[in-house]
Amino acid sequence: MSTRSDRRPLVSGNWKMHHDHIEAIRTVEALGLRMREGRVEDVDVSVHPPFTDLRSVQTVLADRSLALLLGAQSCHWEDQGAFTGEVSARMLARLDVKLVIVGHSERRLHCGESDEVVARKLGAVLRHAMTPILCVGETADERAAGLTEQRLVEQVERAFGGVAPAALATCVVAYEPIWAIGVGAAATPEDAAAASEVVRSVVSKLAGKSAAEALRVLYGGSVDPENTASLVGADGVDGVLVGGASLDPEKFYRIVEGARALR
């Protein structure tokens, strides 16, 4: 059975709609240089640029042998078809994308993605041998009403229902309390630990205790270099999903170091 010490820390940077391909190249070069000098081989680090940057970033990572994993921010659930403006998981896999964010709260809110849509996207990511980062979290109103646990259970059950235990064990869940995203005030380590416990409890019921122990759980929401150590130090938390701070190579590297130091 896996334990926390067996799970590699993961630090993922979600760039959202920032950085054109020239800015993206400069950012990953600067980040890669810092990581090479710091020798952070005991932690996984991914960057998730906009779709227009993926090929450029992929080329830089391969040519410079940088210790970064390429990620994407979303995908469609079909491999191809009449879906104007969409990008399929198959296309991402061909670009050597390793991880794909699914169900981010901004996609749920602004693009109308339901739990059913999130589940279909997650299935597509797994089908093409990539790792999904499933985002779950409650709104401020749900938190105030004491519905945090109920909402997390619903989101995890609906996303992972029907996923084989072996595949589920390879997935990542990011607890992103919606009320903490982009406001400069992160949840407490106790909040993160409690959410991790809920997530693993649901996964244990769906796929068994071994899958629940192997699953990596991240925290996301106003992560910065100052709060990383306390958040990753929370029981059951294996890393962070970083928004705005991931756009700055120096800040993001300090976050990576903060996560690494705990291992």
Protein Blocks (a to p, Z undefined) as FASTA:
>chain_A
ZZfklpccdddddekjghifklmmmmmmmmmmmmmmnopakbccdddddfklmmmmmmmm
mmnopabdcddfbdcfbfbdcdehiacfklmmmnopabdcehiaklmmmnopafklmmmm
mmmmmmnopacdddddddfklmmnopmmmmmmmmmmmmmgopafklmmmpccddddfklg
onlpacdfklmmmmmmmmmmmmmmmnojklmmmpccddeehiafklmmmmmmpghiabdc
dfklmmpmklmmmmmmmmmmmZZ
